[in-house]
């Protein structure tokens, strides 16, 4: 991104999303993606009721974190936030 080109991301990137918001935090030097949904992902199962559902719908882009292999590559982290929707 700094060189104006594309780069491969590692980690769990956000799935394709609709109606999401994105912002850049200058103090943290990180990009955040909030909310949205993927209409192809099922959230309701027939004839089942779940008391707890965790919607991990916030992602943080970390441009220079170390990967498990020790390489410095950009990656996404999933962030849990209070409240729903975030």
PyMOL Python script that loads the backbone (N, CA, C, O; Angstrom):
from pymol import cmd

cmd.read_pdbstr("""\
ATOM      1  N   UNK A   1       0.814  -1.186   0.000  1.00  0.00           N
ATOM      2  CA  UNK A   1       0.000   0.000   0.000  1.00  0.00           C
ATOM      3  C   UNK A   1       0.865   1.261   0.000  1.00  0.00           C
ATOM      4  O   UNK A   1       0.536   2.237  -0.674  1.00  0.00           O
ATOM      5  N   UNK A   2       1.956   1.246   0.743  1.00  0.00           N
ATOM      6  CA  UNK A   2       2.802   2.438   0.807  1.00  0.00           C
ATOM      7  C   UNK A   2       3.438   2.757  -0.541  1.00  0.00           C
ATOM      8  O   UNK A   2       3.677   3.919  -0.867  1.00  0.00           O
ATOM      9  N   UNK A   3       3.711   1.705  -1.325  1.00  0.00           N
ATOM     10  CA  UNK A   3       4.333   1.903  -2.632  1.00  0.00           C
ATOM     11  C   UNK A   3       3.302   2.101  -3.737  1.00  0.00           C
ATOM     12  O   UNK A   3       3.660   2.232  -4.907  1.00  0.00           O
ATOM     13  N   UNK A   4       2.035   2.124  -3.372  1.00  0.00           N
ATOM     14  CA  UNK A   4       0.990   2.321  -4.370  1.00  0.00           C
ATOM     15  C   UNK A   4       0.639   1.070  -5.146  1.00  0.00           C
ATOM     16  O   UNK A   4       0.003   1.162  -6.196  1.00  0.00           O
ATOM     17  N   UNK A   5       1.040  -0.115  -4.652  1.00  0.00           N
ATOM     18  CA  UNK A   5       0.743  -1.356  -5.360  1.00  0.00           C
ATOM     19  C   UNK A   5      -0.043  -2.316  -4.494  1.00  0.00           C
ATOM     20  O   UNK A   5      -0.420  -1.994  -3.368  1.00  0.00           O
ATOM     21  N   UNK A   6      -0.286  -3.501  -5.032  1.00  0.00           N
ATOM     22  CA  UNK A   6      -1.010  -4.531  -4.309  1.00  0.00           C
ATOM     23  C   UNK A   6      -0.034  -5.387  -3.530  1.00  0.00           C
ATOM     24  O   UNK A   6       1.120  -5.539  -3.931  1.00  0.00           O
ATOM     25  N   UNK A   7      -0.487  -5.946  -2.419  1.00  0.00           N
ATOM     26  CA  UNK A   7       0.335  -6.883  -1.659  1.00  0.00           C
ATOM     27  C   UNK A   7      -0.554  -7.996  -1.117  1.00  0.00           C
ATOM     28  O   UNK A   7      -1.737  -7.784  -0.851  1.00  0.00           O
ATOM     29  N   UNK A   8       0.028  -9.187  -0.956  1.00  0.00           N
ATOM     30  CA  UNK A   8      -0.723 -10.338  -0.468  1.00  0.00           C
ATOM     31  C   UNK A   8      -0.897 -10.223   1.044  1.00  0.00           C
ATOM     32  O   UNK A   8       0.043  -9.874   1.758  1.00  0.00           O
ATOM     33  N   UNK A   9      -2.108 -10.521   1.531  1.00  0.00           N
ATOM     34  CA  UNK A   9      -2.402 -10.477   2.957  1.00  0.00           C
ATOM     35  C   UNK A   9      -2.341 -11.879   3.539  1.00  0.00           C
ATOM     36  O   UNK A   9      -2.679 -12.852   2.867  1.00  0.00           O
ATOM     37  N   UNK A  10      -1.905 -11.982   4.800  1.00  0.00           N
ATOM     38  CA  UNK A  10      -1.909 -13.257   5.504  1.00  0.00           C
ATOM     39  C   UNK A  10      -2.897 -13.165   6.655  1.00  0.00           C
ATOM     40  O   UNK A  10      -3.308 -12.071   7.041  1.00  0.00           O
ATOM     41  N   UNK A  11      -3.275 -14.303   7.200  1.00  0.00           N
ATOM     42  CA  UNK A  11      -4.226 -14.315   8.309  1.00  0.00           C
ATOM     43  C   UNK A  11      -5.639 -14.475   7.802  1.00  0.00           C
ATOM     44  O   UNK A  11      -5.861 -14.735   6.619  1.00  0.00           O
ATOM     45  N   UNK A  12      -6.587 -14.319   8.695  1.00  0.00           N
ATOM     46  CA  UNK A  12      -8.002 -14.444   8.349  1.00  0.00           C
ATOM     47  C   UNK A  12      -8.520 -13.106   7.854  1.00  0.00           C
ATOM     48  O   UNK A  12      -8.849 -12.225   8.648  1.00  0.00           O
ATOM     49  N   UNK A  13      -8.591 -12.961   6.562  1.00  0.00           N
ATOM     50  CA  UNK A  13      -9.102 -11.702   6.004  1.00  0.00           C
ATOM     51  C   UNK A  13     -10.620 -11.698   6.116  1.00  0.00           C
ATOM     52  O   UNK A  13     -11.229 -12.767   6.169  1.00  0.00           O
ATOM     53  N   UNK A  14     -11.246 -10.530   6.154  1.00  0.00           N
ATOM     54  CA  UNK A  14     -12.707 -10.494   6.204  1.00  0.00           C
ATOM     55  C   UNK A  14     -13.305 -11.134   4.950  1.00  0.00           C
ATOM     56  O   UNK A  14     -12.776 -10.970   3.850  1.00  0.00           O
ATOM     57  N   UNK A  15     -14.403 -11.858   5.122  1.00  0.00           N
ATOM     58  CA  UNK A  15     -15.078 -12.443   3.968  1.00  0.00           C
ATOM     59  C   UNK A  15     -15.686 -11.313   3.139  1.00  0.00           C
ATOM     60  O   UNK A  15     -15.823 -10.195   3.635  1.00  0.00           O
ATOM     61  N   UNK A  16     -16.051 -11.584   1.893  1.00  0.00           N
ATOM     62  CA  UNK A  16     -16.715 -10.538   1.102  1.00  0.00           C
ATOM     63  C   UNK A  16     -17.935 -10.021   1.863  1.00  0.00           C
ATOM     64  O   UNK A  16     -18.745 -10.813   2.344  1.00  0.00           O
ATOM     65  N   UNK A  17     -18.072  -8.695   1.974  1.00  0.00           N
ATOM     66  CA  UNK A  17     -19.111  -8.114   2.811  1.00  0.00           C
ATOM     67  C   UNK A  17     -19.925  -7.087   2.040  1.00  0.00           C
ATOM     68  O   UNK A  17     -19.435  -6.446   1.110  1.00  0.00           O
ATOM     69  N   UNK A  18     -21.171  -6.949   2.449  1.00  0.00           N
ATOM     70  CA  UNK A  18     -22.064  -5.949   1.899  1.00  0.00           C
ATOM     71  C   UNK A  18     -22.441  -4.989   3.013  1.00  0.00           C
ATOM     72  O   UNK A  18     -22.589  -5.403   4.163  1.00  0.00           O
ATOM     73  N   UNK A  19     -22.598  -3.719   2.690  1.00  0.00           N
ATOM     74  CA  UNK A  19     -23.014  -2.689   3.639  1.00  0.00           C
ATOM     75  C   UNK A  19     -22.076  -2.568   4.840  1.00  0.00           C
ATOM     76  O   UNK A  19     -22.543  -2.396   5.965  1.00  0.00           O
ATOM     77  N   UNK A  20     -20.782  -2.651   4.624  1.00  0.00           N
ATOM     78  CA  UNK A  20     -19.784  -2.481   5.683  1.00  0.00           C
ATOM     79  C   UNK A  20     -19.229  -1.067   5.632  1.00  0.00           C
ATOM     80  O   UNK A  20     -19.405  -0.357   4.642  1.00  0.00           O
ATOM     81  N   UNK A  21     -18.560  -0.664   6.700  1.00  0.00           N
ATOM     82  CA  UNK A  21     -17.907   0.643   6.752  1.00  0.00           C
ATOM     83  C   UNK A  21     -16.422   0.429   6.997  1.00  0.00           C
ATOM     84  O   UNK A  21     -16.027  -0.562   7.610  1.00  0.00           O
ATOM     85  N   UNK A  22     -15.607   1.347   6.524  1.00  0.00           N
ATOM     86  CA  UNK A  22     -14.162   1.239   6.669  1.00  0.00           C
ATOM     87  C   UNK A  22     -13.607   2.601   7.067  1.00  0.00           C
ATOM     88  O   UNK A  22     -14.062   3.635   6.578  1.00  0.00           O
ATOM     89  N   UNK A  23     -12.615   2.591   7.961  1.00  0.00           N
ATOM     90  CA  UNK A  23     -11.983   3.839   8.375  1.00  0.00           C
ATOM     91  C   UNK A  23     -10.513   3.597   8.674  1.00  0.00           C
ATOM     92  O   UNK A  23     -10.117   2.474   8.985  1.00  0.00           O
ATOM     93  N   UNK A  24      -9.704   4.643   8.584  1.00  0.00           N
ATOM     94  CA  UNK A  24      -8.281   4.573   8.904  1.00  0.00           C
ATOM     95  C   UNK A  24      -8.031   5.400  10.154  1.00  0.00           C
ATOM     96  O   UNK A  24      -8.425   6.565  10.214  1.00  0.00           O
ATOM     97  N   UNK A  25      -7.372   4.806  11.163  1.00  0.00           N
ATOM     98  CA  UNK A  25      -7.026   5.498  12.397  1.00  0.00           C
ATOM     99  C   UNK A  25      -5.580   5.967  12.289  1.00  0.00           C
ATOM    100  O   UNK A  25      -4.659   5.151  12.300  1.00  0.00           O
ATOM    101  N   UNK A  26      -5.377   7.280  12.186  1.00  0.00           N
ATOM    102  CA  UNK A  26      -4.030   7.827  11.998  1.00  0.00           C
ATOM    103  C   UNK A  26      -3.140   7.593  13.208  1.00  0.00           C
ATOM    104  O   UNK A  26      -1.943   7.353  13.048  1.00  0.00           O
ATOM    105  N   UNK A  27      -3.695   7.656  14.421  1.00  0.00           N
ATOM    106  CA  UNK A  27      -2.886   7.463  15.628  1.00  0.00           C
ATOM    107  C   UNK A  27      -2.375   6.036  15.744  1.00  0.00           C
ATOM    108  O   UNK A  27      -1.242   5.816  16.172  1.00  0.00           O
ATOM    109  N   UNK A  28      -3.201   5.063  15.366  1.00  0.00           N
ATOM    110  CA  UNK A  28      -2.789   3.662  15.415  1.00  0.00           C
ATOM    111  C   UNK A  28      -2.136   3.207  14.118  1.00  0.00           C
ATOM    112  O   UNK A  28      -1.489   2.160  14.081  1.00  0.00           O
ATOM    113  N   UNK A  29      -2.302   3.987  13.056  1.00  0.00           N
ATOM    114  CA  UNK A  29      -1.822   3.632  11.722  1.00  0.00           C
ATOM    115  C   UNK A  29      -2.403   2.282  11.285  1.00  0.00           C
ATOM    116  O   UNK A  29      -1.697   1.426  10.751  1.00  0.00           O
ATOM    117  N   UNK A  30      -3.714   2.117  11.528  1.00  0.00           N
ATOM    118  CA  UNK A  30      -4.389   0.874  11.191  1.00  0.00           C
ATOM    119  C   UNK A  30      -5.725   1.176  10.515  1.00  0.00           C
ATOM    120  O   UNK A  30      -6.336   2.217  10.752  1.00  0.00           O
ATOM    121  N   UNK A  31      -6.161   0.253   9.676  1.00  0.00           N
ATOM    122  CA  UNK A  31      -7.446   0.349   9.003  1.00  0.00           C
ATOM    123  C   UNK A  31      -8.438  -0.583   9.690  1.00  0.00           C
ATOM    124  O   UNK A  31      -8.088  -1.710  10.042  1.00  0.00           O
ATOM    125  N   UNK A  32      -9.681  -0.119   9.883  1.00  0.00           N
ATOM    126  CA  UNK A  32     -10.723  -0.923  10.515  1.00  0.00           C
ATOM    127  C   UNK A  32     -11.897  -1.091   9.561  1.00  0.00           C
ATOM    128  O   UNK A  32     -12.293  -0.144   8.882  1.00  0.00           O
ATOM    129  N   UNK A  33     -12.453  -2.296   9.511  1.00  0.00           N
ATOM    130  CA  UNK A  33     -13.663  -2.591   8.753  1.00  0.00           C
ATOM    131  C   UNK A  33     -14.733  -2.980   9.768  1.00  0.00           C
ATOM    132  O   UNK A  33     -14.536  -3.908  10.552  1.00  0.00           O
ATOM    133  N   UNK A  34     -15.872  -2.270   9.757  1.00  0.00           N
ATOM    134  CA  UNK A  34     -16.948  -2.492  10.713  1.00  0.00           C
ATOM    135  C   UNK A  34     -18.176  -3.059  10.016  1.00  0.00           C
ATOM    136  O   UNK A  34     -18.530  -2.640   8.914  1.00  0.00           O
ATOM    137  N   UNK A  35     -18.817  -4.013  10.673  1.00  0.00           N
ATOM    138  CA  UNK A  35     -20.147  -4.466  10.279  1.00  0.00           C
ATOM    139  C   UNK A  35     -20.228  -5.088   8.909  1.00  0.00           C
ATOM    140  O   UNK A  35     -19.274  -5.683   8.407  1.00  0.00           O
ATOM    141  N   UNK A  36     -21.377  -4.934   8.329  1.00  0.00           N
ATOM    142  CA  UNK A  36     -21.651  -5.562   7.052  1.00  0.00           C
ATOM    143  C   UNK A  36     -22.061  -7.015   7.244  1.00  0.00           C
ATOM    144  O   UNK A  36     -22.115  -7.519   8.366  1.00  0.00           O
ATOM    145  N   UNK A  37     -22.343  -7.664   6.151  1.00  0.00           N
ATOM    146  CA  UNK A  37     -22.716  -9.070   6.213  1.00  0.00           C
ATOM    147  C   UNK A  37     -22.427  -9.710   4.871  1.00  0.00           C
ATOM    148  O   UNK A  37     -22.223  -9.023   3.870  1.00  0.00           O
ATOM    149  N   UNK A  38     -22.412 -11.018   4.862  1.00  0.00           N
ATOM    150  CA  UNK A  38     -22.249 -11.778   3.637  1.00  0.00           C
ATOM    151  C   UNK A  38     -23.533 -12.571   3.443  1.00  0.00           C
ATOM    152  O   UNK A  38     -23.791 -13.504   4.203  1.00  0.00           O
ATOM    153  N   UNK A  39     -24.351 -12.225   2.439  1.00  0.00           N
ATOM    154  CA  UNK A  39     -25.634 -12.909   2.276  1.00  0.00           C
ATOM    155  C   UNK A  39     -25.496 -14.399   1.978  1.00  0.00           C
ATOM    156  O   UNK A  39     -26.475 -15.135   2.103  1.00  0.00           O
ATOM    157  N   UNK A  40     -24.316 -14.861   1.590  1.00  0.00           N
ATOM    158  CA  UNK A  40     -24.119 -16.283   1.310  1.00  0.00           C
ATOM    159  C   UNK A  40     -23.872 -17.095   2.582  1.00  0.00           C
ATOM    160  O   UNK A  40     -23.982 -18.320   2.555  1.00  0.00           O
ATOM    161  N   UNK A  41     -23.540 -16.432   3.700  1.00  0.00           N
ATOM    162  CA  UNK A  41     -23.283 -17.148   4.950  1.00  0.00           C
ATOM    163  C   UNK A  41     -24.585 -17.329   5.721  1.00  0.00           C
ATOM    164  O   UNK A  41     -25.330 -16.371   5.930  1.00  0.00           O
ATOM    165  N   UNK A  42     -24.848 -18.537   6.135  1.00  0.00           N
ATOM    166  CA  UNK A  42     -26.063 -18.826   6.890  1.00  0.00           C
ATOM    167  C   UNK A  42     -25.883 -18.418   8.352  1.00  0.00           C
ATOM    168  O   UNK A  42     -24.846 -18.704   8.952  1.00  0.00           O
ATOM    169  N   UNK A  43     -26.876 -17.760   8.920  1.00  0.00           N
ATOM    170  CA  UNK A  43     -26.840 -17.406  10.341  1.00  0.00           C
ATOM    171  C   UNK A  43     -27.979 -18.059  11.111  1.00  0.00           C
ATOM    172  O   UNK A  43     -28.001 -17.996  12.340  1.00  0.00           O
ATOM    173  N   UNK A  44     -28.917 -18.676  10.424  1.00  0.00           N
ATOM    174  CA  UNK A  44     -30.052 -19.339  11.063  1.00  0.00           C
ATOM    175  C   UNK A  44     -30.061 -20.796  10.614  1.00  0.00           C
ATOM    176  O   UNK A  44     -29.943 -21.087   9.423  1.00  0.00           O
ATOM    177  N   UNK A  45     -30.200 -21.697  11.560  1.00  0.00           N
ATOM    178  CA  UNK A  45     -30.287 -23.117  11.255  1.00  0.00           C
ATOM    179  C   UNK A  45     -31.712 -23.576  11.531  1.00  0.00           C
ATOM    180  O   UNK A  45     -32.288 -23.212  12.557  1.00  0.00           O
ATOM    181  N   UNK A  46     -32.284 -24.360  10.643  1.00  0.00           N
ATOM    182  CA  UNK A  46     -33.671 -24.801  10.807  1.00  0.00           C
ATOM    183  C   UNK A  46     -33.853 -25.619  12.080  1.00  0.00           C
ATOM    184  O   UNK A  46     -33.022 -26.466  12.411  1.00  0.00           O
ATOM    185  N   UNK A  47     -34.953 -25.356  12.791  1.00  0.00           N
ATOM    186  CA  UNK A  47     -35.357 -26.106  13.978  1.00  0.00           C
ATOM    187  C   UNK A  47     -34.317 -26.102  15.096  1.00  0.00           C
ATOM    188  O   UNK A  47     -34.289 -27.032  15.903  1.00  0.00           O
ATOM    189  N   UNK A  48     -33.477 -25.098  15.164  1.00  0.00           N
ATOM    190  CA  UNK A  48     -32.491 -24.995  16.238  1.00  0.00           C
ATOM    191  C   UNK A  48     -32.502 -23.584  16.793  1.00  0.00           C
ATOM    192  O   UNK A  48     -32.689 -22.615  16.058  1.00  0.00           O
ATOM    193  N   UNK A  49     -32.300 -23.479  18.095  1.00  0.00           N
ATOM    194  CA  UNK A  49     -32.226 -22.183  18.754  1.00  0.00           C
ATOM    195  C   UNK A  49     -30.906 -22.115  19.502  1.00  0.00           C
ATOM    196  O   UNK A  49     -30.593 -22.998  20.300  1.00  0.00           O
ATOM    197  N   UNK A  50     -30.141 -21.081  19.247  1.00  0.00           N
ATOM    198  CA  UNK A  50     -28.875 -20.891  19.930  1.00  0.00           C
ATOM    199  C   UNK A  50     -29.010 -19.703  20.867  1.00  0.00           C
ATOM    200  O   UNK A  50     -29.419 -18.621  20.447  1.00  0.00           O
ATOM    201  N   UNK A  51     -28.665 -19.902  22.150  1.00  0.00           N
ATOM    202  CA  UNK A  51     -28.780 -18.830  23.142  1.00  0.00           C
ATOM    203  C   UNK A  51     -27.738 -17.737  22.938  1.00  0.00           C
ATOM    204  O   UNK A  51     -27.970 -16.589  23.317  1.00  0.00           O
ATOM    205  N   UNK A  52     -26.610 -18.066  22.355  1.00  0.00           N
ATOM    206  CA  UNK A  52     -25.528 -17.096  22.199  1.00  0.00           C
ATOM    207  C   UNK A  52     -25.034 -17.108  20.765  1.00  0.00           C
ATOM    208  O   UNK A  52     -24.760 -18.166  20.200  1.00  0.00           O
ATOM    209  N   UNK A  53     -24.923 -15.949  20.194  1.00  0.00           N
ATOM    210  CA  UNK A  53     -24.322 -15.801  18.870  1.00  0.00           C
ATOM    211  C   UNK A  53     -23.292 -14.691  18.950  1.00  0.00           C
ATOM    212  O   UNK A  53     -23.583 -13.597  19.434  1.00  0.00           O
ATOM    213  N   UNK A  54     -22.114 -14.968  18.485  1.00  0.00           N
ATOM    214  CA  UNK A  54     -21.048 -13.957  18.485  1.00  0.00           C
ATOM    215  C   UNK A  54     -20.872 -13.459  17.061  1.00  0.00           C
ATOM    216  O   UNK A  54     -20.502 -14.227  16.174  1.00  0.00           O
ATOM    217  N   UNK A  55     -21.132 -12.198  16.842  1.00  0.00           N
ATOM    218  CA  UNK A  55     -20.943 -11.600  15.526  1.00  0.00           C
ATOM    219  C   UNK A  55     -19.609 -10.862  15.541  1.00  0.00           C
ATOM    220  O   UNK A  55     -19.541  -9.700  15.942  1.00  0.00           O
ATOM    221  N   UNK A  56     -18.563 -11.530  15.109  1.00  0.00           N
ATOM    222  CA  UNK A  56     -17.252 -10.892  15.026  1.00  0.00           C
ATOM    223  C   UNK A  56     -17.175 -10.093  13.747  1.00  0.00           C
ATOM    224  O   UNK A  56     -16.626 -10.557  12.747  1.00  0.00           O
ATOM    225  N   UNK A  57     -17.729  -8.886  13.776  1.00  0.00           N
ATOM    226  CA  UNK A  57     -17.877  -8.124  12.542  1.00  0.00           C
ATOM    227  C   UNK A  57     -16.945  -6.927  12.453  1.00  0.00           C
ATOM    228  O   UNK A  57     -17.182  -6.018  11.657  1.00  0.00           O
ATOM    229  N   UNK A  58     -15.894  -6.913  13.255  1.00  0.00           N
ATOM    230  CA  UNK A  58     -14.932  -5.818  13.196  1.00  0.00           C
ATOM    231  C   UNK A  58     -13.549  -6.404  12.934  1.00  0.00           C
ATOM    232  O   UNK A  58     -13.117  -7.330  13.619  1.00  0.00           O
ATOM    233  N   UNK A  59     -12.867  -5.861  11.946  1.00  0.00           N
ATOM    234  CA  UNK A  59     -11.539  -6.344  11.579  1.00  0.00           C
ATOM    235  C   UNK A  59     -10.553  -5.184  11.582  1.00  0.00           C
ATOM    236  O   UNK A  59     -10.909  -4.061  11.225  1.00  0.00           O
ATOM    237  N   UNK A  60      -9.303  -5.457  11.989  1.00  0.00           N
ATOM    238  CA  UNK A  60      -8.254  -4.443  12.049  1.00  0.00           C
ATOM    239  C   UNK A  60      -7.112  -4.882  11.135  1.00  0.00           C
ATOM    240  O   UNK A  60      -6.634  -6.012  11.237  1.00  0.00           O
ATOM    241  N   UNK A  61      -6.679  -4.000  10.251  1.00  0.00           N
ATOM    242  CA  UNK A  61      -5.569  -4.286   9.338  1.00  0.00           C
ATOM    243  C   UNK A  61      -4.267  -3.868  10.006  1.00  0.00           C
ATOM    244  O   UNK A  61      -4.104  -2.707  10.381  1.00  0.00           O
ATOM    245  N   UNK A  62      -3.339  -4.811  10.157  1.00  0.00           N
ATOM    246  CA  UNK A  62      -2.050  -4.562  10.809  1.00  0.00           C
ATOM    247  C   UNK A  62      -0.955  -4.626   9.751  1.00  0.00           C
ATOM    248  O   UNK A  62      -0.538  -5.719   9.368  1.00  0.00           O
ATOM    249  N   UNK A  63      -0.483  -3.480   9.272  1.00  0.00           N
ATOM    250  CA  UNK A  63       0.423  -3.476   8.125  1.00  0.00           C
ATOM    251  C   UNK A  63       1.799  -4.078   8.349  1.00  0.00           C
ATOM    252  O   UNK A  63       2.425  -4.490   7.373  1.00  0.00           O
ATOM    253  N   UNK A  64       2.309  -4.154   9.572  1.00  0.00           N
ATOM    254  CA  UNK A  64       3.690  -4.632   9.721  1.00  0.00           C
ATOM    255  C   UNK A  64       3.861  -5.532  10.940  1.00  0.00           C
ATOM    256  O   UNK A  64       4.768  -5.316  11.743  1.00  0.00           O
ATOM    257  N   UNK A  65       3.008  -6.527  11.086  1.00  0.00           N
ATOM    258  CA  UNK A  65       3.118  -7.458  12.208  1.00  0.00           C
ATOM    259  C   UNK A  65       3.931  -8.676  11.781  1.00  0.00           C
ATOM    260  O   UNK A  65       3.968  -9.027  10.602  1.00  0.00           O
ATOM    261  N   UNK A  66       4.582  -9.315  12.750  1.00  0.00           N
ATOM    262  CA  UNK A  66       5.330 -10.532  12.459  1.00  0.00           C
ATOM    263  C   UNK A  66       4.368 -11.708  12.324  1.00  0.00           C
ATOM    264  O   UNK A  66       3.448 -11.862  13.127  1.00  0.00           O
ATOM    265  N   UNK A  67       4.586 -12.528  11.311  1.00  0.00           N
ATOM    266  CA  UNK A  67       3.770 -13.721  11.113  1.00  0.00           C
ATOM    267  C   UNK A  67       4.397 -14.873  11.894  1.00  0.00           C
ATOM    268  O   UNK A  67       5.520 -14.738  12.380  1.00  0.00           O
ATOM    269  N   UNK A  68       3.696 -16.012  12.030  1.00  0.00           N
ATOM    270  CA  UNK A  68       4.283 -17.157  12.736  1.00  0.00           C
ATOM    271  C   UNK A  68       5.590 -17.641  12.117  1.00  0.00           C
ATOM    272  O   UNK A  68       6.403 -18.257  12.806  1.00  0.00           O
ATOM    273  N   UNK A  69       5.805 -17.378  10.841  1.00  0.00           N
ATOM    274  CA  UNK A  69       7.049 -17.797  10.193  1.00  0.00           C
ATOM    275  C   UNK A  69       8.175 -16.799  10.427  1.00  0.00           C
ATOM    276  O   UNK A  69       9.302 -17.022   9.985  1.00  0.00           O
ATOM    277  N   UNK A  70       7.879 -15.693  11.122  1.00  0.00           N
ATOM    278  CA  UNK A  70       8.900 -14.695  11.397  1.00  0.00           C
ATOM    279  C   UNK A  70       9.036 -13.648  10.310  1.00  0.00           C
ATOM    280  O   UNK A  70       9.862 -12.742  10.424  1.00  0.00           O
ATOM    281  N   UNK A  71       8.238 -13.755   9.254  1.00  0.00           N
ATOM    282  CA  UNK A  71       8.286 -12.778   8.178  1.00  0.00           C
ATOM    283  C   UNK A  71       7.410 -11.584   8.526  1.00  0.00           C
ATOM    284  O   UNK A  71       6.358 -11.737   9.148  1.00  0.00           O
ATOM    285  N   UNK A  72       7.840 -10.416   8.131  1.00  0.00           N
ATOM    286  CA  UNK A  72       7.028  -9.227   8.347  1.00  0.00           C
ATOM    287  C   UNK A  72       6.126  -9.036   7.143  1.00  0.00           C
ATOM    288  O   UNK A  72       6.588  -8.659   6.066  1.00  0.00           O
ATOM    289  N   UNK A  73       4.840  -9.295   7.327  1.00  0.00           N
ATOM    290  CA  UNK A  73       3.854  -9.139   6.262  1.00  0.00           C
ATOM    291  C   UNK A  73       2.596  -8.529   6.850  1.00  0.00           C
ATOM    292  O   UNK A  73       2.317  -8.715   8.034  1.00  0.00           O
ATOM    293  N   UNK A  74       1.835  -7.806   6.048  1.00  0.00           N
ATOM    294  CA  UNK A  74       0.573  -7.252   6.560  1.00  0.00           C
ATOM    295  C   UNK A  74      -0.434  -8.365   6.821  1.00  0.00           C
ATOM    296  O   UNK A  74      -0.435  -9.380   6.125  1.00  0.00           O
ATOM    297  N   UNK A  75      -1.295  -8.177   7.825  1.00  0.00           N
ATOM    298  CA  UNK A  75      -2.335  -9.155   8.094  1.00  0.00           C
ATOM    299  C   UNK A  75      -3.535  -8.499   8.762  1.00  0.00           C
ATOM    300  O   UNK A  75      -3.438  -7.374   9.254  1.00  0.00           O
ATOM    301  N   UNK A  76      -4.662  -9.199   8.781  1.00  0.00           N
ATOM    302  CA  UNK A  76      -5.896  -8.741   9.409  1.00  0.00           C
ATOM    303  C   UNK A  76      -6.066  -9.438  10.742  1.00  0.00           C
ATOM    304  O   UNK A  76      -5.673 -10.595  10.892  1.00  0.00           O
ATOM    305  N   UNK A  77      -6.652  -8.742  11.722  1.00  0.00           N
ATOM    306  CA  UNK A  77      -7.016  -9.336  13.004  1.00  0.00           C
ATOM    307  C   UNK A  77      -8.494  -9.090  13.231  1.00  0.00           C
ATOM    308  O   UNK A  77      -9.014  -8.019  12.919  1.00  0.00           O
ATOM    309  N   UNK A  78      -9.167 -10.098  13.781  1.00  0.00           N
ATOM    310  CA  UNK A  78     -10.570  -9.929  14.128  1.00  0.00           C
ATOM    311  C   UNK A  78     -10.636  -9.314  15.521  1.00  0.00           C
ATOM    312  O   UNK A  78      -9.921  -9.740  16.428  1.00  0.00           O
ATOM    313  N   UNK A  79     -11.498  -8.309  15.686  1.00  0.00           N
ATOM    314  CA  UNK A  79     -11.606  -7.571  16.938  1.00  0.00           C
ATOM    315  C   UNK A  79     -13.004  -7.775  17.504  1.00  0.00           C
ATOM    316  O   UNK A  79     -13.994  -7.617  16.791  1.00  0.00           O
ATOM    317  N   UNK A  80     -13.087  -8.128  18.790  1.00  0.00           N
ATOM    318  CA  UNK A  80     -14.387  -8.245  19.445  1.00  0.00           C
ATOM    319  C   UNK A  80     -14.725  -6.918  20.100  1.00  0.00           C
ATOM    320  O   UNK A  80     -13.895  -6.334  20.798  1.00  0.00           O
ATOM    321  N   UNK A  81     -15.931  -6.445  19.880  1.00  0.00           N
ATOM    322  CA  UNK A  81     -16.366  -5.163  20.426  1.00  0.00           C
ATOM    323  C   UNK A  81     -17.665  -5.348  21.190  1.00  0.00           C
ATOM    324  O   UNK A  81     -18.407  -6.297  20.937  1.00  0.00           O
ATOM    325  N   UNK A  82     -17.943  -4.447  22.125  1.00  0.00           N
ATOM    326  CA  UNK A  82     -19.179  -4.515  22.898  1.00  0.00           C
ATOM    327  C   UNK A  82     -20.362  -4.061  22.058  1.00  0.00           C
ATOM    328  O   UNK A  82     -20.243  -3.172  21.215  1.00  0.00           O
ATOM    329  N   UNK A  83     -21.495  -4.684  22.302  1.00  0.00           N
ATOM    330  CA  UNK A  83     -22.720  -4.245  21.659  1.00  0.00           C
ATOM    331  C   UNK A  83     -22.959  -4.889  20.314  1.00  0.00           C
ATOM    332  O   UNK A  83     -22.044  -5.431  19.695  1.00  0.00           O
ATOM    333  N   UNK A  84     -24.196  -4.823  19.873  1.00  0.00           N
ATOM    334  CA  UNK A  84     -24.554  -5.298  18.544  1.00  0.00           C
ATOM    335  C   UNK A  84     -25.667  -4.412  18.019  1.00  0.00           C
ATOM    336  O   UNK A  84     -26.605  -4.136  18.767  1.00  0.00           O
ATOM    337  N   UNK A  85     -25.621  -3.961  16.807  1.00  0.00           N
ATOM    338  CA  UNK A  85     -24.466  -4.106  15.919  1.00  0.00           C
ATOM    339  C   UNK A  85     -23.377  -3.105  16.270  1.00  0.00           C
ATOM    340  O   UNK A  85     -23.633  -2.098  16.931  1.00  0.00           O
ATOM    341  N   UNK A  86     -22.177  -3.389  15.828  1.00  0.00           N
ATOM    342  CA  UNK A  86     -21.079  -2.463  16.082  1.00  0.00           C
ATOM    343  C   UNK A  86     -21.121  -1.412  15.019  1.00  0.00           C
ATOM    344  O   UNK A  86     -20.288  -0.506  15.014  1.00  0.00           O
TER     345      UNK A  86
END
""", "prot")
cmd.dss("prot")
cmd.show_as("cartoon", "prot")
cmd.util.cbc("prot")
cmd.orient("prot")
